[in-house]
Amino acid sequence: MALRQADQRVVSGHGSVPVAGLWRALGLTLASVFVWGVAHIGAGRRLAGFALMGLFGALVAGTVTAVLGFQEKLKQIAVQHTWLGAITIGLLALAVVWAVVVIRSYQVVRPVGLPLAIRVVAGSLVVVMTLLVCTPLVYAANTTYVLGNTLSNIFPGEDHSGQQVNAANPWKNLPRLNVLLLGGDGGQDRTGIRTDSMTVASIDTKTGDTVLFGLPRSLQKFAMPPRLRSRWPNGYTGDPGDQGLLNELYIMGERHPELEPGYTKGQRGPHLLEDVIGYLLDLKINYYVLVNLGGFKDIVNAMGGVRVHIEKRLPIGGEPERGIPPTGYLEPGWHRLDGEKALWYGRSRHADDDFHRMDRQKCLLKDIADQADPQTVVTHFEKLARAAQNTIFTNIPSALLPALVKLSGTVKHGADIRNLAFNPYKLAGFHVYQPDVALMRGVVARAVADSGNPQPSSTPTSAAKKKHPAHRTVSATATPPSTSGGAVSLKNVCG
């Protein structure tokens, strides 16, 4: 032992220092950062070294197997609060164990007799190695915790009826899932939230085939469900002084608790919309998702913007009817928009009409979904989580999330997604004033029946659009009215 230590020492002006042994110790420690047990084997502690190496190999093999072989299951686990809590604890425990392994690896191979200054420098290098390993694990644990907290804040523990969800088979007696998607445009110049964007997503729970039914905000004097006809026997007119538009129902529900007894503030408005829109379309609305468009721009900003194709010059702000000019314009062509401009792309209507705006909103949401790749989400996760908590409100119970994740995978991969906007320019016999409920219900029934059976289209093919991206269009109002509803693939609407 003494001879080996003597061989490791070199002579310097400050005395003998085991430099060769120090470099060897740091090298073995660094190797142990990537493969546990290397330093222990180098120090002659083979049993401990091979045990650590075997444990490390099992961890790596288990991780690789889970990632490659159980991706869909992992996605479902990632939305369950209990699992997320366990993963957070597991990541922190792994960080601690890894740090102990690195530090102990250095201890078993470090040479004796090092001067204090050299020991401090060497110890600092080991600390740096430890931090390089632990920091990503701690960050991952924090991200997992934030995800769990975000899901808990957005999704309630049970559904609005108070019944527990059959998480094992939630679609057993539910062939179609109907979700009301609301875009609430609140602001300083408005009282409450006006839902200027209202779409029902009707999803086949077996195939994922989906029909999007877009309702115009300007629907007026429409028939109300039987339980509300004593208040509005001749169609909805709102309170005295109101215009009586569909987008006022949220405020109406919040303003009058008696319309939705049993629901608290913030829930009455969405549930009144569920009842009325469900009646108009003859669909049982299962859940709603409300996105406050004021916070929507924060989500886009957290993503680093969204790239969209603008079909025509669109004004930003302004009220022509009151003589107020726009503050700017969105010019035609492909542009990466920040949150504020993306919001105006979706809400601007003075350049055309509400029906073009309805199509633009769907295309904008499609662009955001397409561009929210894993790298973007991970990189901006905490910003996205904060924005989501202040922007998204829903009554979808958290227990349903794993099944929804599985269903969304079906929708995204190969399912037929069709769009039907209740547009008087495209749907023969439909009017926004005193709409024919029987007509609306018939159109919905036919679209649902045809879901999953795409019809031929004269629009450019996907290949042509890839070669000529400017062909990406939002459907034009010049299309001849259809008596069948005019449901078209969302790809044909947005390109």
Helices and strands as residue ranges (DSSP letters): H 2-8, E 10-12, E 15-17, H 19-34, H 38-42, H 46-69, H 71-77, H 81-109, H 116-154, E 176-186, E 193-204, E 210-215, G 226-228, G 246-248, H 249-255, G 257-259, H 268-281, E 287-292, H 293-303, E 306-310, E 314-316, G 320-322, E 328-330, E 333-337, H 339-347, H 354-371, H 374-379, H 381-391, E 392-394, G 398-400, H 401-412, E 417-421, H 437-450, H 462-467, G 469-471, E 488-489, H 490-494
